[in-house]
């Protein structure tokens, strides 16, 4: 059973990591593969040894792939920066993943719109 204090600490750490990685993405990474990306969320493991970084990427799937490659190449630099800025003895292992929630949301909206049109057409 996890103590409430540990959970609170992990949530605060996740938010701090999200903010720092966002800052690093905005101005410090010069990799041309990394496109317009923003960190949507950070999911820490129970033991805080690893973190899944959800990244929203503007552009198509090819752009998202290139951005993930660039982020994977910069993983050690980002970990080192997190350790220094947040004074972490052992920064978590970072795993970058594309957050497709916004794409799924727009697809659901599109499908719902079509269903409404069909319902109107069949009713009228």
Wavefront OBJ file of the C-alpha trace (Angstrom):
o trace
v 0.000 0.000 0.000
v 1.362 3.361 -1.013
v 1.496 6.179 1.502
v -0.302 9.378 0.605
v 2.923 11.361 1.058
v 4.759 9.244 -1.518
v 1.956 9.682 -4.039
v 1.906 13.440 -3.438
v 5.694 13.601 -3.849
v 5.508 11.639 -7.128
v 2.776 13.943 -8.468
v 4.815 17.051 -7.586
v 7.931 15.520 -9.117
v 6.008 14.626 -12.290
v 4.803 18.197 -12.675
v 8.280 19.629 -12.030
v 9.772 17.240 -14.610
v 7.069 18.191 -17.136
v 7.841 21.896 -16.709
v 11.605 21.433 -16.979
v 11.423 19.218 -20.063
v 9.033 21.735 -21.653
v 11.624 24.477 -21.015
v 14.426 22.340 -22.446
v 12.330 21.541 -25.548
v 11.493 25.192 -26.147
v 14.983 26.601 -26.144
v 17.882 24.267 -25.594
v 17.628 21.303 -27.943
v 19.075 22.187 -31.324
v 18.356 18.841 -33.001
v 16.751 19.544 -36.396
v 14.681 16.359 -36.090
v 12.726 17.775 -33.166
v 9.776 19.686 -34.527
v 7.157 21.756 -32.761
v 6.522 19.624 -29.687
v 5.105 20.145 -26.223
v 4.993 17.924 -23.156
v 1.389 17.060 -22.306
v 2.018 14.871 -19.270
v 4.559 12.855 -17.306
v 3.612 9.487 -15.849
v 6.012 8.327 -13.159
v 6.469 4.664 -12.248
v 5.540 3.621 -8.701
v 9.214 3.574 -7.683
v 9.950 6.874 -9.514
v 12.823 5.231 -11.397
v 11.252 5.735 -14.810
v 8.917 8.216 -16.413
v 6.842 8.116 -19.574
v 6.880 11.550 -21.181
v 3.811 12.165 -23.344
v 4.642 14.588 -26.147
v 2.213 16.301 -28.504
v 3.779 16.951 -31.922
v 2.448 19.354 -34.541
v 2.461 17.736 -37.973
v 1.921 14.323 -39.496
v 3.049 10.876 -38.327
v 6.401 11.190 -40.137
v 7.085 14.451 -38.261
v 6.146 12.731 -34.983
v 8.559 9.858 -35.747
v 11.424 12.254 -36.479
v 10.704 14.171 -33.288
v 10.734 10.945 -31.241
v 14.097 10.005 -32.795
v 15.514 13.409 -31.842
v 14.150 13.150 -28.305
v 15.560 9.643 -27.916
v 18.973 10.955 -28.994
v 18.707 13.787 -26.438
v 17.474 11.533 -23.600
v 20.776 11.515 -21.642
v 21.200 15.280 -21.955
v 17.644 15.837 -20.688
v 18.203 13.434 -17.749
v 21.433 15.237 -16.824
v 19.678 18.614 -16.942
v 16.801 17.309 -14.791
v 19.268 16.000 -12.205
v 20.968 19.384 -11.961
v 17.912 21.634 -12.071
v 15.738 19.597 -9.705
v 18.670 18.393 -7.574
v 17.830 14.738 -8.116
v 20.358 12.141 -7.065
v 18.895 9.617 -9.501
v 16.780 11.154 -12.244
v 14.244 8.744 -13.733
v 14.832 6.896 -16.997
v 12.914 8.811 -19.652
v 10.704 7.196 -22.270
v 9.211 9.561 -24.828
v 5.896 8.701 -26.420
v 3.658 10.625 -28.815
v 0.394 11.741 -27.205
v -2.331 11.125 -29.773
v -5.234 12.164 -27.554
v -5.935 15.334 -29.555
v -5.972 13.373 -32.829
v -8.329 10.791 -31.361
v -10.573 13.531 -30.014
v -10.885 15.220 -33.414
v -11.589 11.836 -35.059
v -14.362 11.097 -32.546
v -15.850 14.572 -33.158
v -15.778 13.914 -36.907
v -17.525 10.556 -36.517
v -20.162 12.033 -34.206
v -20.806 14.803 -36.735
v -21.347 12.232 -39.490
v -23.717 10.244 -37.278
v -25.787 13.383 -36.586
v -26.004 14.157 -40.317
v -27.176 10.602 -41.051
v -29.770 10.808 -38.268
v -31.128 14.090 -39.702
v -31.152 12.668 -43.236
v -33.024 9.517 -42.166
v -35.487 11.486 -40.014
v -36.235 14.096 -42.695
l 1 2 3 4 5 6 7 8 9 10 11 12 13 14 15 16 17 18 19 20 21 22 23 24 25 26 27 28 29 30 31 32 33 34 35 36 37 38 39 40 41 42 43 44 45 46 47 48 49 50 51 52 53 54 55 56 57 58 59 60 61 62 63 64 65 66 67 68 69 70 71 72 73 74 75 76 77 78 79 80 81 82 83 84 85 86 87 88 89 90 91 92 93 94 95 96 97 98 99 100 101 102 103 104 105 106 107 108 109 110 111 112 113 114 115 116 117 118 119 120 121 122 123 124
